[in-house]
């Protein structure tokens, strides 16, 4: 399984996912904890979110690419 360097405290656990080559395990991360880690390192809220979007969520590393969960974050406006 692939890990996101420096964010072990954000690991929620493993998950089983399917690809064209069958089923395999990936690590699942709490994206909000990663954002908190980045903010502790000096990034603003917006900088941390942008970093995650472009450098983690936007990085496909093959079938073992980790999954991020945004359990508290809303991407849409409530209507």
C-alpha positions as CSV (number, residue, x, y, z in Angstrom):
1,X,0.0,0.0,0.0
2,X,1.2,3.5,-0.8
3,X,1.4,6.1,2.1
4,X,1.2,9.8,2.0
5,X,4.5,10.9,3.6
6,X,4.3,12.8,6.9
7,X,0.6,12.1,7.6
8,X,0.5,8.8,9.4
9,X,-1.8,10.4,12.1
10,X,-4.4,10.9,9.4
11,X,-4.7,7.2,8.4
12,X,-8.2,5.9,9.0
13,X,-7.5,2.4,7.9
14,X,-7.4,0.2,4.8
15,X,-10.1,-0.2,2.1
16,X,-10.6,-2.7,-0.6
17,X,-11.1,-1.2,-4.1
18,X,-11.5,-2.6,-7.6
19,X,-9.5,-1.9,-10.7
20,X,-9.2,-3.5,-14.1
21,X,-6.7,-5.9,-12.5
22,X,-8.9,-7.0,-9.6
23,X,-9.4,-6.1,-6.0
24,X,-6.6,-4.6,-3.9
25,X,-6.1,-2.7,-0.6
26,X,-5.5,1.1,-0.4
27,X,-5.0,3.3,2.6
28,X,-7.8,5.7,3.6
29,X,-6.9,9.1,5.0
30,X,-8.8,11.8,6.9
31,X,-8.3,14.8,4.6
32,X,-9.2,17.2,7.3
33,X,-6.4,15.8,9.5
34,X,-4.0,16.3,6.6
35,X,-5.2,19.9,6.3
36,X,-4.6,20.4,10.0
37,X,-1.1,18.9,9.7
38,X,-0.3,21.3,6.9
39,X,-1.7,24.3,8.8
40,X,0.5,23.4,11.8
41,X,3.4,23.5,9.4
42,X,2.5,27.1,8.5
43,X,0.0,27.0,5.7
44,X,-3.2,29.0,5.8
45,X,-6.5,27.1,5.5
46,X,-6.8,28.0,1.8
47,X,-3.1,27.1,1.1
48,X,-3.5,23.7,2.8
49,X,-6.7,23.0,0.9
50,X,-5.1,23.9,-2.4
51,X,-2.0,21.8,-1.7
52,X,-4.2,18.8,-1.0
53,X,-6.3,19.3,-4.2
54,X,-3.3,19.6,-6.5
55,X,-0.6,17.5,-4.9
56,X,-2.5,14.7,-3.2
57,X,-6.0,14.4,-4.8
58,X,-4.6,15.2,-8.2
59,X,-1.8,12.7,-8.1
60,X,-2.7,9.3,-9.5
61,X,0.0,6.8,-8.4
62,X,-1.5,3.7,-9.8
63,X,-4.0,1.2,-8.4
64,X,-2.7,1.6,-4.9
65,X,-3.3,5.4,-4.8
66,X,-4.6,6.3,-1.3
67,X,-8.2,7.5,-0.8
68,X,-9.0,10.8,1.0
69,X,-12.2,11.3,3.0
70,X,-13.6,14.8,3.7
71,X,-16.1,13.9,6.4
72,X,-16.8,17.4,7.6
73,X,-16.1,19.5,4.5
74,X,-18.9,20.7,2.2
75,X,-18.1,21.3,-1.5
76,X,-21.5,22.6,-2.4
77,X,-23.7,25.4,-1.1
78,X,-26.8,24.3,0.7
79,X,-29.9,25.3,-1.1
